[in-house]
Amino acid sequence: MGLFDSINPLVKIAKKVVNGVRQSLMGQINLLDTAVKAPIQMMVKEVVGGVWVGDGADAFVEQCTRMFIPQTDFITNGARSMHSCIGKALDIMEAADKKSMSFVNNLSGIFGGIYK
């Protein structure tokens, strides 16, 4: 360890903020799955099981299975992709910070040897 042991405080703050965003995003994905998509899937299952019959029931199942559920999947897949990309960006940020700290520590060692 050198003169500059700790990670830049701004990087620490940025990491906390980014991780908070990622957690919020995953919470929204889970909410969409559990509070929106799952109940609709359950209703479709009930209707297909015979709870509701007729043209209206068929139209409901059609709309849900061909439009609503695929669109929720599209949204959650996009959000999962965003979550993954944010994680990769965070990894890049951490690697860059470590590399810059390594350079700073090496330079402090060099200058420390010169100016003893």
Order of alpha helices (4+ residues) and beta strands (2+ residues): alpha-alpha-alpha-alpha
